Amino acid sequence: MTKLLENIHRSVNIGLVNEMKIVADKMGINIHEVIDAAATKPFGFVPYKPGPGLGGHCIPIDPYYLTWKAREYGVNTRFIELAGEINHHMPHWVVGKVADALNERGKAVKGSRILVLGLAYKRTSTTRANRLRWKSWTCCKPGARTSATATRTCRCSRASGTITSIWSRCH
């Protein structure tokens, strides 16, 4: 139960910050500035960063084990399920933001070469351990040629010039 509580705590808080990211984006507010400001309050705020959904092998699965078990006892775990819905939708939302950014530059998703950085949930994880995130990403916008790396940074070069990052506009 301790491990479940810890994983559910992260799932719910990631869901909250992901939902706040969507709201802030619509309002033209930088969610990272909001998170940094909230972290200055002395009331136990734990800063979570928005992202493209859940990764790893515990957080996307463990909360639903408790949801299933709780039903045996007649308990509905709405908080857990709502966080799961929000987090499940995030890869689609992020891919939509990438598509919008490409469109703003007059580029089609189809045929675009997209490198996804930071796919791993933790520094010690690999993209293999985050198949759910990768599958969610690649299924959202077919036609793009996608590659991924677990690391958050990458040194890239291209014969025809500079590679443009649009992540700052999306995340």
C-alpha positions as CSV (number, residue, x, y, z in Angstrom):
1,M,0.0,0.0,0.0
2,T,2.9,2.3,0.7
3,K,4.3,1.9,-2.8
4,L,0.8,2.4,-4.3
5,L,0.3,5.6,-2.3
6,E,3.6,7.0,-3.5
7,N,3.0,6.1,-7.1
8,I,-0.6,7.4,-6.9
9,H,0.7,10.6,-5.3
10,R,2.9,11.2,-8.3
11,S,0.3,10.2,-10.8
12,V,-2.3,12.6,-9.4
13,N,0.2,15.5,-9.1
14,I,1.5,14.9,-12.6
15,G,-2.1,14.9,-13.8
16,L,-2.8,18.2,-12.0
17,V,0.2,20.0,-13.4
18,N,-0.5,18.6,-16.9
19,E,-4.1,20.0,-16.7
20,M,-2.7,23.3,-15.4
21,K,-0.3,23.3,-18.4
22,I,-3.2,23.0,-20.8
23,V,-5.2,25.8,-19.0
24,A,-2.1,28.1,-18.8
25,D,-1.3,27.5,-22.5
26,K,-4.8,28.6,-23.5
27,M,-4.4,31.7,-21.3
28,G,-1.0,32.5,-22.7
29,I,0.6,32.0,-19.3
30,N,4.1,30.3,-18.8
31,I,3.3,27.4,-16.5
32,H,7.0,27.1,-15.6
33,E,7.0,30.6,-14.2
34,V,3.8,29.7,-12.2
35,I,5.4,26.5,-10.8
36,D,8.6,28.4,-9.8
37,A,6.5,31.1,-8.1
38,A,4.3,28.5,-6.3
39,A,7.5,26.8,-5.0
40,T,8.4,29.9,-3.1
41,K,5.5,29.5,-0.8
42,P,6.4,27.9,2.6
43,F,3.4,25.5,2.7
44,G,4.9,22.2,1.4
45,F,4.3,22.7,-2.3
46,V,6.1,20.0,-4.3
47,P,6.9,21.3,-7.8
48,Y,6.0,18.9,-10.6
49,K,6.7,19.7,-14.2
50,P,4.2,19.1,-17.1
51,G,5.1,16.5,-19.6
52,P,3.9,14.2,-22.4
53,G,2.2,11.7,-20.0
54,L,3.4,9.0,-17.7
55,G,6.4,6.8,-18.1
56,G,8.2,4.0,-16.4
57,H,6.7,0.7,-15.4
58,C,5.0,1.6,-12.1
59,I,3.1,4.9,-12.3
60,P,1.1,4.1,-15.5
61,I,0.0,0.7,-14.0
62,D,0.1,0.6,-10.2
63,P,-2.7,3.1,-9.5
64,Y,-5.1,1.0,-11.6
65,Y,-4.3,-2.1,-9.5
66,L,-5.6,-0.2,-6.5
67,T,-8.6,1.0,-8.5
68,W,-9.4,-2.5,-9.4
69,K,-8.9,-3.8,-5.9
70,A,-10.9,-1.0,-4.3
71,R,-13.9,-1.9,-6.5
72,E,-14.0,-5.3,-4.7
73,Y,-14.6,-3.3,-1.5
74,G,-17.2,-1.1,-3.1
75,V,-15.0,2.0,-3.3
76,N,-14.8,4.2,-6.4
77,T,-11.4,5.9,-6.8
78,R,-12.4,8.9,-8.9
79,F,-9.2,10.9,-8.2
80,I,-6.9,8.2,-9.4
81,E,-9.0,7.6,-12.5
82,L,-9.3,11.3,-13.4
83,A,-5.5,11.7,-13.1
84,G,-5.1,8.7,-15.4
85,E,-7.5,10.2,-18.0
86,I,-5.5,13.5,-18.0
87,N,-2.1,11.8,-18.2
88,H,-3.3,9.4,-20.9
89,H,-4.4,12.4,-23.1
90,M,-1.1,14.3,-22.8
91,P,0.8,12.6,-25.6
92,H,-2.0,13.5,-28.0
93,W,-2.0,17.1,-26.7
94,V,1.8,17.5,-27.0
95,V,1.8,16.0,-30.5
96,G,-1.0,18.5,-31.4
97,K,1.2,21.3,-30.2
98,V,4.1,20.0,-32.3
99,A,1.7,19.8,-35.4
100,D,0.5,23.4,-34.7
101,A,4.1,24.6,-34.5
102,L,5.0,22.9,-37.7
103,N,2.0,24.4,-39.4
104,E,2.9,27.9,-38.2
105,R,6.2,27.3,-40.1
106,G,4.5,26.1,-43.2
107,K,5.6,22.5,-42.7
108,A,3.5,19.4,-42.8
109,V,3.6,16.7,-40.2
110,K,3.8,14.1,-42.9
111,G,7.4,13.6,-43.9
112,S,8.7,15.8,-41.1
113,R,11.7,14.4,-39.2
114,I,11.0,14.7,-35.5
115,L,13.4,13.8,-32.7
116,V,11.8,13.3,-29.3
117,L,14.2,14.0,-26.5
118,G,13.8,13.0,-22.9
119,L,11.4,10.1,-23.4
120,A,12.6,8.4,-20.3
121,Y,10.8,9.0,-17.1
122,K,13.9,9.0,-15.0
123,R,17.6,9.5,-15.7
124,T,18.3,5.8,-15.2
125,S,15.5,4.7,-17.5
126,T,15.8,3.9,-21.2
127,T,13.3,4.4,-24.0
128,R,12.8,0.6,-23.9
129,A,11.4,1.0,-20.4
130,N,9.1,3.7,-21.7
131,R,7.4,1.9,-24.5
132,L,4.0,3.3,-23.5
133,R,5.1,6.9,-24.0
134,W,6.8,6.1,-27.3
135,K,3.8,4.2,-28.6
136,S,1.5,7.0,-27.6
137,W,3.8,9.5,-29.4
138,T,4.1,7.6,-32.6
139,C,0.5,6.7,-32.9
140,C,-0.7,10.3,-32.6
141,K,0.5,11.7,-35.8
142,P,1.2,9.1,-38.5
143,G,3.3,10.2,-41.4
144,A,6.1,11.9,-39.4
145,R,9.4,10.2,-39.3
146,T,10.1,10.0,-35.6
147,S,13.2,9.0,-33.6
148,A,13.6,9.1,-29.9
149,T,16.2,9.2,-27.2
150,A,15.9,8.7,-23.5
151,T,18.1,11.6,-22.7
152,R,16.9,15.2,-22.5
153,T,19.7,16.7,-24.5
154,C,21.2,15.8,-27.8
155,R,24.0,17.2,-29.9
156,C,22.8,17.3,-33.5
157,S,24.2,18.5,-36.8
158,R,22.7,18.7,-40.2
159,A,24.5,19.3,-43.5
160,S,22.0,21.8,-44.7
161,G,22.1,24.0,-41.6
162,T,20.7,24.4,-38.2
163,I,18.1,22.2,-36.6
164,T,15.2,24.2,-35.2
165,S,13.7,23.2,-31.9
166,I,10.0,24.0,-31.4
167,W,9.8,22.3,-28.0
168,S,9.9,25.6,-26.1
169,R,6.7,26.6,-27.9
170,C,5.0,23.3,-27.1
171,H,6.0,22.5,-23.6
